[in-house]
């Protein structure tokens, strides 16, 4: 039986909207923050979810809703991992236990869920550009709305963030950007900007000189007009030299900070002051990811998110213990295979974009540190960086979630496909990705890769074929090679330790049949065995063909199927338009004799969040859905044949 939602504290229980929050005195805000932090811990310890980021911005979230007139004033979150406190304070406290569950609240801000969610997010670095658009719209409509964009230091490393900053400085529209600096995204940040911020904000010398400088300037301002002018010039010169504000000032922003992000009373005062300052401005807030929960503060990577219940005091897992050894994940198979291949080939390297833990490339970074690269939240750069390596004879394996690789699509076209460079794209989290929902499903990679020249598009049905496809790709030099695989556990098959080269465009026969053929692409094919059993009970003999490649197609196998079967179903865990089924249909359209065909995949709509099994059932892609589709296809044909 599902545990009941946690009980909110005395003050939090009275807050059903930011208007209720505003009824409290500034002296009560620290208690609200403590109760909010406790409530997040209580809920996530039972139901799971993203964790550390929301704990780190409790005070900032409270201060923002206390000072600004949301939702009239527009608050834009970046990524959205940190928006749990925001959801709880904006009328969703009583339903917050459904967060990230099937048909429950989204794990991210979502416009259709609440008017307080001004912009749907999930991918990083969008808040500044979106916020600037809102502020310019405000100017055009001559309203008096305030616009605040919150962005983390990890997200600030992406090019889109700097494009937004650069344009905001030129537009000179009134917008507040809050840089939430906790030196973490999911994995530790990398890059020159991270080191720049860290060196400045942790320097004792800087902080002492800054405090002395401000004391001195305070004295000057009490003097005459001439002294005040001199103080102003001195402040501009010294703060430019001593603070990270020089970077943001060069982009046209007024810079404030760094300030303590866990002093809620001070934050409210600063935000009230900043409301009176016109133009683009940036407040640099220093926070601790996981603040208030000791295990999360000690291990911020581990506690970025929790997928199972845990003791809210100790952090120890409360998941039911079992003697059954859990199956490995596709990410683990990828990592171990890549390391093995790299030991055999000194020119092979691994690349990821700020997701070494998620993709499991971290294992290679630990074992072969000179051969594995985390480029930060910079997918475009990752692809072109790989292209540069490839021109010099290096074999890059680029491991990026399918949904995030979309961000580097122009580089895939312009820098890889057109130049026919032998890069391997390992597209993790392909298909429906689970509780992260629409922004994280990898549903479009088959279509967006298949249309490109000089690109092999492959998908293994199991972990054995994943290993063999990676081996094949490591030896393939006639263009790029894309391999998609899902989040989650492998099949548990016995793996042959030796590798086998799979000629691109060759599938395999899983089972023969008499009545109908199912052509599967990728791990979704593992539902077919159960579907065949269900169909057999109805007297329908079903063949199963694992096609492996959406490009090039195994046309010999397609010809064999066309000769043997009158009915064909294709199935894929991806978008219907332009996907594997479309490729098969395109081929059969050129044939005079072709089978009656049904394409199964994800229809043209946004797929919400839920577990992979829940979503496959909803989309009709599970065993029941396959069996039902097969029966309907055969009945439809029978109904049009004259008796």
N, C-alpha and C positions, 0 to 999 in steps of 0.2 A: 504494500500500500504506500502511495506517495506521501512523503512527509509534508506537513502543513507549512505554509510560508512563515518566515520569522516574524516576531513581534517587534514593531518599531519602538524606539524610545519615546519618552514623554513629549518632546518638542516635535520630533519627526512625524509622530502620529497625527499632529495637527496641521501638517503641511500637505495640502493637496494641489497646490499651485504656487508659483512664485509670489502671488499676491499674499498668500498666507505667510510665506517666509518674510516678506517685508513688514509684517506686523510685529515682528520680534525686534528687540533692541540689539545694538551692536555687541553688547556684552553677552548676549545669549548665543551668538554665532559660533563660538568655539564648541559649545555643547551640541549644537546642531551638527557640526562637522564630525564630532565624535560619534554621535548616534548614526549619522549617515554612513560613516566608515564601518561601524559595527554591523549595520544592516546589510551592507554589501558583502561583508565577510560571512555573515550568517547565511545569506541566500546562496552565494557561490559555493560555500562549503558543502551544501546539500545538493545543489542542482548543477554546479559547474559553470564555466564561462570564462571570458577574459577577466583578468583579475588585477594585476599589478598596476596597469595604467590608470584605472579608475580610482584606486586608492591614492595614487599620487596627486590627483587633481581635485580631491574633495574640497579643500579650502578654496581653490580657484573657482570651481563650479558654484559653490555657495555664494562667493563674493559676486560673481557675474550676475546670477539671478537676483541677488539682493540689490545691486546697484542699477542694473539695466531693466528697462520695461519690456521684458520678453513676454509674448512673442512679437510685439510690435517692433521692438528693437531686434535686430537679426544676429543670432549667435550661430556661427558656422564652426563645426568641429572637423578636424582632419582625421582621416582613417575611421575614428569612432570607437576604437577599443576603450577609450577613456570616458565614454559617455554614460556609464551606468548611473552615476550620481545625478547627472542631468535628467535621465529618464525618471528616476525616483522622485525628484523635486518637481517634475512637471506633470503630475497626475497619473503616473503609471506605477506607483508604489505597490498597490494591491495586486497588480498582475505581473509584477516583476519576476516572480518565480517561474513564469512561463518563458522567460528570456531564452532565445536560441532553440526553443523546443518547437516541434511541428505544430503549425497553426498558432503559435504563441508570438510574443514580442520578438522583433528583430534584434539581433545582437549589435546592430549599428543604427545610427540615426537614419530615419526613413520618412520621407515627406508625407506619404500616405498614412503614416501611423499617428502623427501628431503635428499640430501647427508649430510647436516648439522646435521640431526638426526641420530646419530651413533648407537643408541640402542633404540629399542622400549620399552617403560615403561608404567606404570600405577599402578602396585603394588609397595610397598615401599622396600627400602633397597637393591636394586640390583646393584646400580651404582659402588660400590667399586669392587665387584667381576667381573662385566663386564669390568670395566676399567683395572683391573689387567690382565684379559685375553688379552685385546688389547695391553697392554704394553709388556707382554711376547711374544705375536705374533710379535710385533715390533722388539724385541730383536732377535727372531729367523730369521726374514726376513732381519735383519741388516739395518733397515731404521732409520730415525732420527725424527720420529713423536713424538710429545709431547702428553701425555694423562692426562686429567683432569677429575676427578669424583666429582660431586657436590652432597652433601647429607645433608638433614636437621637433626636437633637435634632429631626430633620425629622419623625419619627413623633410626637414629643411635641406637635407643633402641632395634631394632630387632636383633635376633641372627645372621642372614645372614650377617649383616654389620660387626659384630665382626669376623665372620669366614673369611670374605674378608680381614679385617685388619690384622688378625693373619697370613694369608698366604702371604700377601704382604710383611710383615716384614721379612719373611723367604726368599722369592724370591729375595728381594733386587732389584727389577726392578724399573726403574725410573717412578714414578707416583705421581701426586699431587692430594690429596684429600682435597676438600674444605668443611669444616663443616659450614653450614649456620645455625647459632644459633639464632632462634627467640623465643625460648621457646614455640613454638606452632607447632602442626601438623594440625589436623582439630579441635579436642578438645585439651584442655591444656594437655601437656605432663605429664606423671606420671613416677615414678620410681627413683631409686637412682642416675642414670646418670644425669637425668634432674636436680636434686637438687645439684649435684656436680658441674655441669657447671654453674648453676645459682649463687651458693654461691661464686664461684671464680670470675666470670666475673662482678659481681655487687659489689664486696668488695672494698670500698674506700682504706682500708689499703693495700690490695694486689696491687692495681694500683699505689699507692704512693711508696710502697717499690720497686715495679718492676721498676718504672721510676728512682728512686734513684740508684738502682742497675745498670741499664744500663748506667747512667751517670758515675758511679764509674768505670765500666768496660771500658768505653770509655777513661777515664783518664789512666787506666793501659795499654791499648793498645798503648798509645803514649810513653810508657816507654820502657825499654829494654826487652830482650828475656826472662829473668827469671820472670819478672813481668807479661809478657804476658801469660806465662805458668800458673802462679798462678791465673791470671784472668780467664783463661779458666776453671781451676778446680773449682774456686769459682762460676763461672756462672753455670756450670753443677750442682753443689750441691744446690745452692739457687733456680735456676729455677725449679729443680726437686721438691723441697719442697714447692715452692710458686705457681706454675702454674698447670693447668690441663694437661699440656704437659707430666707430669709424667705417666699418664695413657697411652697416645699414644706412648711415648718413650719406655715404657715397651713392646710394641708390635713391636718395631723396626722402628718407624717413627721419623723423625725430626719434631718437633712441632714449629709452629710460630703463635703468637697471644696471646690473642684475639685482633682483629683489627676492626675498624669502617667500617661496610659494606656499608655505605652511603657516603663515601668520595671517589669518583670515581678516582680522580687524584692520591690519595695515593694508592688506590688499583692497579692501573696500574703500579706504581713504584714497589710495592711489588711483583706483578706477574712477572715483568721483572727480578727482582732479583732471584725469585724462579726458573725461567727457567734455571738458571746457577747452581742450586743445584741438585746433582745427588741423586738417590735412592728414597725410599718412604718418602714423606713429607706431612704434614697436616697443612693447613692454617685455623685457627679458626676465622670466620667472624661473627660479631654480627650485626644483622639486626632487623628491626621492620616489622612484617607482616602487610600489608596494608599501608605501608609508603606513605605519601603524600595525603591520603584520610582520613580525620579526623574520619568519622563514622567507617571506617574499622580499624583504629588504636584503637578506643575505644572498639569496639566489634569484636574481631578477629574471634570468632567462627561463628557469624552470617554472616560475610562478607568473609568467606572462599570461598563461591561461591554465585552467584546471578542468580536466575532463572527467574526473571521478570525485566522489565525496571524500572529505578530509576532516580531521579534527581541527576545529577553528582555534584551539589553543596551541597545539603543538605542530600542526601542519601534517601530521602523519595520515597516511591514506586509510580510509575506512572501506575501501573496496573489498568485497568478499574474497577471501583467500581461497585458492584452489590448487590442487596438485597438478592440474593440467598446465603444461607449459604454453604460454601464449604464442601464437604464430608470429613470425616476422612480418614486417611491413614491406610493401614494395619499395619504399624509400631505403630500407636497410639493404635489400637486395641490390638496388642501384648503387649504393655507396660501396659495398664490398666488391661488387663487380668492377666498378670504376678503379678502385685501388689496385685490384688484381691486374687489370688491363694496363694501368699506368706503370706497374712494376715490370711488365713485359715490353712496354713501349715508352722510351724516354722522352718522346715528343708529345705525349698525351698530357693534357692539363684539364682541370676542372674550374668552372666559373659559376658563381651565383651572385644574385643581387640582394644582399641583406638577409638571406634566408639560409645560412649554413646549417642551422639546426633543423628547420622544416624540411629541407631537401636531403638532409643527412650528409651533405658535403663536408660538414664539420669533421667527420671521421678522416677524410682525406687531408684536410687542413692540419690535423694533428699528426698524421703519419707521414705525409709528404708535403710539408709546409711551403716548399718552394714551387710546388706544382698545382696549388689550389688557391683561387683568388675570390675574395668577397669584395665586390666593387661598391657596396652600399646600395641605397634605394635609387638605382640608376639603370633600369633595364635597357634603355636605349644605348647607353654607354657600354653595357655588358656585351651587347650584340656586336657593336662596331669594334670594341676591344678584341673580341674573338675573331672578327674578320681580319684585323691587323695581324694577329698572331698567325692566322691561317695563311696569309700571303707569304709568310716566312717558313712554311713547312711544319708548323706546330698543329697538332690535332686537338682543337678545343671541344670539350663537352660542356654545353651551357645548360645548367640545371635551374630552371625557373618555372614556377607554377604557370599552368596554362593561362589562367586569367591575368596574370601579371605580364606574361610575354606579349599580350596585346599592346602594352605600352611601348614595345620596341618594334612595332610592325613595319614602320617605314624603313628601319635599319635592316630588317630581314629582307625586304624587297630590294632596297637600293644597294646595300653594302654586301649582302650575301648571295641572294638568288641571281641577280643580274651578273655578278662577277663569278658565279659558279664556284663558290668557295666551299671546301669540304668541312663544314661545321656540323656538329651533332647537337640538336636541340632535344633535351630530355624534359618533356613537358609533364611535370608533376601535377597532382590534383586534377587530372583530366576527368571529364564527366561531372556529374553532380557531386559537389564537394562536402555536403552535409550542412551543419548548423550555421556556418558563416553566410550561407544564402546567396542571393542573386549576384552580388559583387564578386563572389569567389568561385562560383561554378565555372568549370572549364568546358564550356559547351560549344565553343566556336572554332577551336583550333583545327579540326579536320577541314572545315570549309576554308578558313583563312590560309592554311598551308597548302591545301590541294590545288588551289588556283595558281600557285607560283611555279614558274619554270625552274628546272634544276633542283627539284626538291622531292625526296622520297618521303612518303608519309606512312608510318607504320604504327601498329598497336599490338602488343602481346596479349594473349588470352590468359597467360599464367607467368609465374616467376621464371620458369625455365626458358621460355621464349624471350622474356625481358633480357636475360643474360646473353642469349644468343644474338638478339638484335643489337645489343650494345657492342658485342664482339664484331658483328657484321659491319656496324657503322664505323668502328675503329679502323677497319680495313677498306672502307668505301671512300673513293676519292673523286667520284664523278658527280660532284655537287653536294648539296646539304642533305642531311638525314634527320627527320623528325620522328621521335618516339614518344607516344603518350601512354601514361599509366596513372591509375587512380590513387587516391588516398586510401590507406587502410591495409588490412591483413591480406597476405598471399593465400594461395589455395592449400599449401601444406604438402605439395607433391614432393616426391623424391627427385632431387636435382642431380643431373649428370654433371660431374665436376669438369669434364671436358667441354670446350666450346664447339659449336657447330655453325658454320657460315650458312646463312639463309639467303639465297639469291633473291634480291628485291623483286617483288611481284609474283611470289609463289606462296600459295596457301596450303592447307593440309585438310585431309578428310578426317573428321572426328567419328562420324557414324554414317552408314549408308541407310537409305530408306526407299520407299516405293511411291508414296503419295505426294509429299511436299518437302521442299528443301528449305532449310534455314541457313542463311549466310550471315555469320556474325563477325563483328569487327571489335577486337579488344576484349577486356575482361567481362563485359556484359554477356559474353558468350557462355559464361559459367552458369547462367540460368537455364540454358537450353536443355541440358541433360534432364532436369526435373520436368521441363515442359514436354519433352519427348515421352516421358513416362505417362504424363497426364493424357497426352494425345493417343498413346497406345491403348489406354483403357477405353478410348472411344473408337478404337479400330482404325486409327490413322497412323500409318508408318511414316516416320519423319527422318530425313537425312540432315546431318549437321556438318557444315563446312566452315572452318575457321580461316577467314580470308587473309588475315595478318596485315595486308597492305591496301590502303585506299588509293595509293598511287606509287608505282604502277600497279594496275589490277592484274590478277591472275586470270587472263582471258581464256587460257586453256581450261581452267576449272569452270569458268562461267559457261563456256561452250558445252562442257560435259553436263553441267546442271541443266542447261536449256534442252539438251537432247533427252535427258532422263526424266525430267519433272515438268508437269503442267503448272505447278504452283510454286512460287518462290517468295520467301520473306527475307528481307534484310533487317538487321538490328544493330544499333549503335547507341552509345551513351553520349550523344551529341546532337547538335541542331540538325533538323531534317534538311533544311535548305542548304544545298551545296556540299553535303556530307558524303559519307561512304555509300549510302543507299542511292544518292543522286548519281554517283559515279557509275554504279552498276546499271541504273536505269538508262543513263546516257549510252552505255555500251549496248545494252539490249535494244535500244531504239533503232540501231543501225542493222539489226538482224531481221530477216524476213519472218523467221519462226522464233517466237519468243514466249516465255511463260507468262502467265498472269502473275503480277508482282504487287507486293505490299511493302512499303518502306516503314519501318518502325524506328522511332527516334524521338527527340524532344521537339514538340510542335512550336510554332512561332508565338511564344509568349514568355514572360518572365517567370522563372521557376523560383518559388520562395524557399525558405530554409526548412530543414528537417534532416533526419538521418538518411543515409544513402538508401537503405532498404525502404523507408517510408516514401521517399521521393520516387524510387523506381516503381513502387506499387501505384502511386498516384499517377505516374506517367504511363502506366501500362507496360512497363519494360521488364517486369519480373516474370517468373515462370507462369503464373496464372494469366498474365497479360499476353504472353507469347502464345499460349495454348488457345486462348479465346480468339486472338487474331487469326490463327491458323484455321480454326473451325469456321469463322465468319467468311474468310477468303474462299474456302472451298464451297460453302453454302451459296455464296454470291454467284459463283460461276455456275453451280448446278441450277440456280433459279433462272438463268438466262438461256440454258440449253433446252431446245424443244424436246418433249418426251416422245 
